[in-house]
Amino acid sequence: MMVMGQGAFAQDDPNITVAYEEDGRYFTDDGIPTYFVDEDGTVDWLTFSGFRRYHSECHVCHGPDGEGSTYAPALKNSAVDMTYDDFLYTVAAGRENGNSVMPQFGDNLNVTCYIDDIYVYLKARGTDAVARGRPAKKQAKSEAIAEDEDACMG
């Protein structure tokens, strides 16, 4: 199914704009995962799942909804400002910046199996396509996404 916009949140940025959808996942022209928000506020499954995964693994340090804390920086713009590959690498390998240390999460299946979900959620937050808090409406999880989760989690 081809998707040419993002409802009320259509973007002109090629790093964000949905070019196509495949099995419930949305991608840019370059094949990078992105979010989809329908005109009625319904978010794609990965954005919803990313909210849940972010809040189970990331918000302890980075604050609710990617807003940051006194302990770690805001992440809501990271998925917009960083390349997809840099984001994946940073989460998997960790990073040190002076006294600030992000641990590596490359061996944490609750992160690695859902890294695209977290990425698209933060991308949606960084562009304000998704407000703070749990998205009220979500698309159903596709069979392909469920199968990928099961395979990754073992």
Buried (B, 14 or more C-beta within 10 A) or exposed (E): EEBEEBBEBBBEEEBBBBBBBEEBBBBBEEEBBBBBBBEEBBBBBBBBBBBBBBBEBBBEBBBBBBBBEEEBBBBBBBBBEBEBEEBBBBBBEEEEEEEEEBEEBBEBEEBBBBBBBBBBBBBBBBBEBBEEEEBEEBBEBBEEBEEBBEEEEE
